[in-house]
Amino acid sequence: MKISEIRDKTKVELAAQGRELRMELFNLKLQKASSQLEKPIRLRELRHDIARIETQVTQLGRTEALGNLVTALDKVKDFTVDGVAGMLRGLAKGDLSRKDVLKICGSVFNKQQVRLTGREMAQLIQTKGRDKAVELAKQAAARN
């Protein structure tokens, strides 16, 4: 499978295709165990295809999360540390975990890669200012 084919698919299509490939891999492993496998190289090809699909799903999720971050930063009415911390907690209540939110924010605002708590991340974002924070998040979303 070519990477260009994978990039053209949506997250749902990729998840379905990943399930199909995993089932095929399982069946091939059963054939291998019973010495009925005709093309052993197909095992490696399937593992590589599954890895490509998982990578694309991760990239799509990251792009979506960055878009959500941009939207959330725009909507924060009270751009204080408490307001930004509340916005980060709100993002964590959706599809993302608290750890994922901190990873996404860290990749945009914390270039020194220092481990920060949610409150410290909120302070870092707040010190940038609303306009600069939104601009940085938009740039990161555009890169993905």
N, C-alpha and C positions, 0 to 999 in steps of 0.2 A: 504494500500500500504506500502510496506517495504522500508526502507531507502536504502537498498542495490540495489533495483530496480531503485531507483531515481539516485543513484550515477553512474550507468552504462550508463545513457542517456546523450546526448549532450544538449547544451543550446537550440538549435532549437526544439528538441524533448520535452524538458521540458516546453518551452513556449507553444507549441501546447497542451500538456497535461494539463497545467494550465488553458488554455482557455476552454478546454472540462470540466474540473472539475468545473470551475466557472459557466458554462452554466447549468451543472447538479445541482449545488447549487441553482441557480436562479429558476430552475424548481421545486426543492423541497420546496423552500420558497413559491412559488405560491401554491403548493399543501397544505402546512401547513396553508396558509391564508384561503383556501377554505375547510379546515378540511378534506382533502383527503389523508393526509400523513400516510403511513402505518408503516414506521420505522423512528421514530424521531431521533434515535441515528445516523442515516446516515448523518444528518446535521453536527454534531460534527466531525465525521470521515472525511467528505469532507473538513471542515475548517482546520483540522490538516494536511491533505494531501496537501492542497494548501500552507500552511505555510512551510511544508517540501520542497516543490518544489521551492518556492520563496527563501528559505535559500540556497538551492543548486545553484540556478541561481546566487545569490549574491556571493557565494564562487567561482564559476567558473569565474565570472567577475573580482573578486579581483585577482585570480591567473593569468588571462590574463593580467591585468593591471600591475602586478609585472613583468611579462615577458617583457612587453613593456618598463617598466622602466629600466630593465637590458640592453635591446638592445639600448635604447636611451642613457644611460650613457656610454656604450661602444663606441657609434658613435660620441660623443661630441669631436670635434677637439680641440677647445679652452677651456680647463677646467678652466676657470676663472668664476667669479661670473656672468658676463654677458652671457657667453657661457652656463652655467648651467641654468640660468634664461630663456634663449631662448629655451633650450631643454624642460623645464617645460611648457612654453607657447605652444610649439609644441605638447606636449602630450595632452594639454587641447583642442587643435583644433580637435582632433580625436573623439573617442566615449565618452571620459570622459569629465566631466565639470572641471573647474578650482578648484572647491571645492573638487571633487573626487581625482584630482591629488595631492592636498595638504594633503588629508586624507591618501592616499597611501604612500606618501613620509614621512608623519609624523609618520606613524606606523613603518617605517623602521629606520628613522634617528632621530626622535624627541621623545625619550623615556620619557622626562619630561612632555610631552603633553602640552607644552606651545603653545599658539595660535601664529602662524607666518604668515607673508605675503609671497607671492611668492618669493620676493627678499631675504627675511630673510631665507627662506628655501634653496634657492640657495646658500647663504653664508654658511649655515650649511653643505650642501652637499660638497661644494668646500673645506671647511676646513678639511673634512675627507680625501680628496685626491681621485683620480680616482680609484685606485686599491681597497682601503678600501670601497669606496662607492659601487662599483660593487659587491664586495664580500658580503657586508651586504644585498644588494638587492637580490642576488642569494640565500642567506640563507633564507630570508623571503619568496621567491618564492618556495623554497624546502619545507618549513614548511606547505605551503597551499596545 
